[in-house]
Amino acid sequence: MKRQKKVKLIYNPVSGGGKILKELDKIFEIYQDHGFVVDIFRVSHSCKKEEILENIEDYDHFLISGGDGTINSLVNILKKNEIDIPIAILPTGTANDFANVIKMPRNIEKACKKILSTDVKEIDLGRINNQYFINIASLGVFSTISQTTDRNMIKTMGKLAYVLNGIKEMTKIKKMKIILESDEYSAITDIVSLLIFNGKSAGNFELAYNAKLDDGFFDVLLLKPDFITDVPEISAALATKTHLEKKIHSIKYFKTRFMKIVGVENYSTDIDGETGPKLPIEIECIHKGLKVLGIS
């Protein structure tokens, strides 16, 4: 007897202003037309996310609806339980950096059809101490912007909330002294920000435009405290996407598989828009550590 295909839809009802709630029936229709039984799991503050793992062997893939934070949370549950079932993403959050990197359509019907018409691809996965990230880990001013932006503002204003908070945070940038060790670059240096990309973008800006999801390397951007003197050059380079090739004094760019970072203080990190571990940290690129559907 042929095995019944099954998918588990995991959705955050408040992510992106509740966009997914209007699309549920369309998702059920498309998946049923493709011969799937759809089980659902509603993410909330009070739910026990480990319940996602019930009857795990029954599912062909997990369909995750939400932003980067929702995806990060669920990928961490799967990987920490050594579960290797493919995931697929419906971009219904405020920040959909990872979905944008894999060029997932914002239209839910088109996204579902793309997922169901593509083969599984293996992509790299980031590990920072005992946590995982799919798109970006950061330290410094960009971490502060993500973590201090009011969640109610995000619900009502979307990405504009991050921009407005970013303007405020940029006026009180703090210098951080770190010790960074990797095979490609090591230094004892002052920074204002460090961005470690598995994907390409942060805040939907393609800052790591050369990055590849399956090359086994992170793309790292380090911003030094004297960047203010290079603002005109940096702005022009950002506009033309040449900032990785140009030798701008206050920006250091390199690729690496593994890094150790120690700080004079236990500075906080950010992973996929959520609070990450404090320094000291070890960061490893797990080559082809995650299976994903919907990458064409």
C-alpha positions in Angstrom: 0.0 0.0 0.0 1.4 3.4 -1.0 2.4 5.6 1.9 0.2 8.7 2.4 2.2 11.9 2.0 2.1 14.2 5.0 3.3 17.7 5.8 3.2 19.6 9.1 2.3 23.3 8.7 3.9 25.3 11.6 2.6 28.9 11.7 2.9 32.0 13.8 -0.5 33.7 13.8 0.8 37.1 14.7 3.9 37.2 12.5 3.8 39.9 9.8 0.5 41.2 11.1 -1.3 37.8 10.9 -1.0 37.5 7.1 -1.0 33.7 7.2 -4.5 33.6 8.7 -6.1 34.7 5.4 -4.1 32.1 3.5 -4.7 28.9 5.4 -7.4 27.5 3.2 -5.4 28.2 0.1 -2.5 26.2 1.5 -4.7 23.3 2.4 -6.2 23.3 -1.1 -2.9 23.3 -2.9 -1.3 20.6 -0.7 -4.4 18.4 -0.9 -4.4 18.7 -4.7 -0.8 17.4 -4.5 -1.9 14.4 -2.4 -0.8 15.6 1.0 -2.5 15.3 4.4 -1.8 18.6 6.2 -1.3 18.6 10.0 -1.0 22.0 11.7 0.9 23.4 14.7 0.1 26.9 16.0 3.1 28.7 17.5 2.4 30.9 20.6 4.2 32.1 23.7 2.4 29.5 25.8 2.8 26.5 23.5 5.4 23.7 24.0 7.3 23.8 20.8 8.8 20.4 21.4 5.3 19.0 20.6 6.2 19.7 17.0 8.3 16.6 17.2 5.3 14.3 17.9 5.0 11.6 15.2 8.0 13.1 13.5 8.7 10.1 11.3 5.3 10.6 9.5 6.2 13.8 7.7 7.8 14.4 4.3 8.6 18.0 5.3 7.8 20.9 7.6 6.2 23.9 6.1 7.1 26.9 8.3 5.2 30.1 8.1 6.7 33.1 9.8 9.7 35.4 9.8 13.4 34.7 10.4 12.8 34.4 14.2 10.2 31.7 13.8 12.3 29.8 11.3 15.3 30.1 13.6 13.4 28.7 16.6 12.1 25.7 14.8 15.4 24.9 13.1 17.0 24.9 16.5 14.5 22.4 17.8 15.0 20.1 14.9 18.8 20.2 14.9 19.2 19.8 18.6 17.0 16.7 18.4 19.1 15.5 15.4 16.1 15.6 13.0 17.0 15.8 9.4 13.6 16.3 7.7 13.5 19.0 5.0 11.9 22.4 5.8 10.1 24.8 3.5 9.4 28.5 4.1 6.4 30.7 3.6 7.6 34.3 4.0 4.9 35.8 6.3 7.0 37.7 8.8 8.1 41.3 9.1 11.7 40.4 8.4 12.0 37.6 5.7 15.7 37.8 5.0 16.2 34.1 4.6 13.1 33.7 2.4 14.4 36.6 0.2 17.8 34.9 -0.1 16.2 31.8 -1.6 13.9 33.9 -3.7 10.7 32.6 -2.2 7.6 34.4 -3.6 5.7 36.6 -1.2 2.5 35.3 -2.8 1.5 32.3 -0.7 0.0 30.3 -3.6 3.1 30.8 -5.8 5.3 29.9 -2.8 3.5 26.7 -2.2 3.6 25.7 -5.8 7.4 26.4 -6.0 8.0 24.3 -2.9 6.0 21.4 -4.3 7.8 21.6 -7.7 11.4 21.7 -6.5 13.8 19.0 -5.2 15.4 19.1 -1.8 18.6 21.1 -1.6 21.2 20.9 1.1 22.5 24.3 2.4 24.9 25.4 5.0 23.9 26.0 8.6 25.6 28.2 11.2 26.3 27.1 14.7 27.2 29.7 17.4 28.1 27.9 20.7 25.1 25.5 21.1 22.6 27.5 19.0 22.0 27.4 15.2 21.3 30.2 12.7 20.2 30.1 9.1 21.0 33.6 7.8 23.1 35.8 10.0 24.8 36.2 13.4 25.9 39.6 14.5 27.6 41.6 17.2 27.4 45.3 17.9 25.2 48.1 16.6 23.1 45.9 14.2 22.4 43.5 17.0 21.2 46.4 19.2 18.9 47.6 16.5 17.2 44.2 16.2 16.9 43.6 19.9 15.7 47.0 21.0 13.1 47.7 18.3 9.7 47.7 20.0 7.6 44.6 18.9 4.3 46.7 18.9 6.0 49.2 16.5 7.0 46.3 14.3 3.4 45.0 14.2 2.1 48.4 13.1 5.0 49.8 11.1 6.8 46.8 9.7 10.3 47.3 8.5 10.1 51.1 9.1 10.2 50.4 12.8 13.7 49.0 12.4 14.8 52.0 10.3 13.6 54.5 12.9 15.2 52.6 15.8 18.3 52.2 13.7 18.6 56.0 13.4 18.3 56.4 17.1 20.8 53.6 17.9 23.4 55.0 15.4 23.7 58.2 17.6 24.9 56.1 20.5 27.3 53.7 18.9 29.7 52.0 21.3 33.2 50.8 20.6 33.9 47.1 21.5 37.3 45.5 21.8 37.4 41.9 20.7 39.9 39.1 20.0 39.0 37.3 16.8 40.7 34.1 15.6 40.2 32.3 12.3 42.4 30.7 9.7 41.8 33.6 7.3 41.9 36.6 9.7 42.9 37.1 13.3 43.2 40.3 15.2 42.8 42.1 18.5 40.7 45.1 17.4 38.0 47.6 18.2 34.8 47.3 16.3 31.3 48.8 16.2 29.7 45.8 14.4 30.5 42.3 13.1 28.2 40.6 10.7 28.6 36.8 10.0 26.5 35.8 6.9 25.4 32.4 5.9 22.9 34.1 3.6 23.3 37.4 1.8 21.2 40.0 3.6 20.5 41.9 6.8 17.3 43.9 7.1 16.7 43.0 3.4 19.9 44.8 2.4 22.3 42.5 0.4 25.4 43.4 2.3 27.0 40.0 1.5 26.1 39.8 -2.1 28.9 37.3 -2.9 27.7 34.8 -0.3 26.6 31.3 -1.3 24.4 29.0 0.8 26.3 25.8 0.0 30.0 26.7 -0.2 30.9 25.8 3.3 32.0 29.3 4.2 30.6 32.4 6.1 31.0 35.8 4.6 32.2 38.2 7.4 32.0 42.0 7.5 33.7 43.8 10.3 33.0 47.6 10.8 35.6 49.6 12.7 34.9 52.6 14.9 36.5 55.1 12.5 33.9 54.2 9.8 32.4 57.7 10.2 35.3 59.2 8.2 34.6 56.7 5.4 30.8 57.3 5.2 30.8 59.0 1.7 32.9 56.2 0.3 30.9 53.5 2.1 27.6 55.0 0.9 28.7 55.1 -2.7 30.1 51.5 -2.5 26.9 50.2 -0.9 24.8 51.9 -3.7 26.8 50.1 -6.4 27.4 46.9 -4.5 31.1 47.2 -4.6 31.9 47.5 -0.9 33.3 43.9 -0.7 35.9 44.5 -3.5 37.0 48.0 -2.5 39.7 48.4 0.1 37.8 50.7 2.4 39.9 51.3 5.5 37.1 50.9 8.1 35.6 47.7 6.6 37.2 44.3 6.8 35.7 41.5 4.6 36.8 37.8 4.6 35.4 34.3 4.3 35.8 31.6 6.9 34.6 28.3 8.1 35.3 28.8 11.8 35.8 31.7 14.2 36.5 32.2 17.9 35.6 35.6 19.4 36.4 36.9 22.9 35.4 40.3 24.2 36.7 42.6 26.9 33.1 42.4 28.1 30.5 39.6 27.5 28.9 41.4 24.6 25.5 40.0 23.4 25.0 38.6 19.9 22.0 38.4 17.7 21.1 35.4 15.6 18.4 35.7 12.8 16.9 38.7 14.6 16.7 37.0 18.0 19.0 37.3 21.1 21.9 35.0 20.8 24.7 33.9 23.3 27.0 36.3 24.9 30.8 36.3 24.2 33.0 34.3 24.3 31.7 32.4 21.2 32.7 29.8 18.7 31.1 30.0 15.3 31.1 27.1 12.8 29.7 26.7 9.3 28.2 23.2 9.0 28.5 22.4 5.4 25.2 21.3 3.9 23.7 20.9 7.3 20.1 21.7 6.5 17.7 20.4 3.9 15.4 22.9 2.3 12.6 22.8 -0.4 11.8 25.7 -2.7 15.3 26.7 -3.8 15.3 26.8 -7.6 
